């Protein structure tokens, strides 16, 4: 499926300070249910969403998102609303995989525990976890522009990837194998995709920073220490992701964002080229688009893009959300052409064909994947400047504005 836009954004936007303060004071727990917030805090959230949508419309920013203002962290609000899951405090690092980069970072920062959703019964999507959030966004967007919106969701592998081997589901859940667990969870995703589609969503982005852990020796050695084959685990995860896409509408664009983590003050979780996993992911995962982090040499060079098949797309995350320094449009333009040439050589096509059909540009991650975090020195003003820089880059290369 072709790209909706050559301009992109990953989804989360800086939140107004008063919104962060109010939501944190009402409930500091990141996995709480939105319905538990006081009415005045929910009203403040509604106002903030309306304002950020109007700003995107005024600046012709595409795609349009809610900024994830209705979540305290990017993965909140999905698993905990599915039947069969319960939320528990899991001790750091004892309850998690060995050498799991996220958990190692939390341990260094002094976190004693982290809240996780664990399957204790059969998983079912009885009532849409995210429909309310989408309806909140779309009410502020003219109906003819609903197609210009993008909705973000966490990956099917999120809990399984973090928790200790064998603890993503309990014996009371009825699941005997990981595939049984993922099959029911995938069915919940399939139903959610259809519900959102029926309500007007035409573009969904799955945010999965954890798949890039497979490029690191550290995480792979942790898998082996836990008695798992990292390659077999990656194969399982690719299969699980693809199960979520079974039977999706042909005009529903679904992409996956693969970054290196986005913690407060520009912290990240892993480094290393995509080369180790690129061919496998590009050729076996059935997503339309891959959103990749490429703002620094942390992710290596563009050579892994030679594995991209014709018919799939890449969004180059060239603009940093981790630092406030504003990139030069000339430098970004040169990098886009460099990436396009690598893809073109791999596909036996011309640069112009690749640019026309398969490439877009974006920030490398969201501006605030968790409500209290943002890049070093990042401000609201600089965030909008960076998004407008992407517009200028697209107009320079493709000769078009995002609207």
Secondary structure as UniProt FT lines:
FT   HELIX           17..26
FT   TURN            30..31
FT   HELIX           34..36
FT   HELIX           39..59
FT   TURN            68..70
FT   TURN            74..77
FT   HELIX           79..81
FT   STRAND          83..91
FT   TURN            92..95
FT   TURN            98..99
FT   HELIX           101..108
FT   TURN            109..110
FT   STRAND          113..124
FT   HELIX           131..138
FT   TURN            139..140
FT   HELIX           143..148
FT   STRAND          151..154
FT   TURN            156..157
FT   HELIX           158..162
FT   TURN            165..166
FT   HELIX           171..173
FT   HELIX           178..198
FT   TURN            199..200
FT   STRAND          203..207
FT   HELIX           209..215
FT   HELIX           217..225
FT   TURN            226..227
FT   HELIX           230..243
FT   TURN            244..247
FT   TURN            250..251
FT   STRAND          253..258
FT   HELIX           264..266
FT   HELIX           275..284
FT   STRAND          289..293
FT   HELIX           297..299
FT   HELIX           303..307
FT   TURN            310..311
FT   STRAND          313..319
FT   HELIX           329..347
FT   HELIX           351..357
FT   STRAND          359..363
FT   TURN            371..372
FT   HELIX           380..398
//
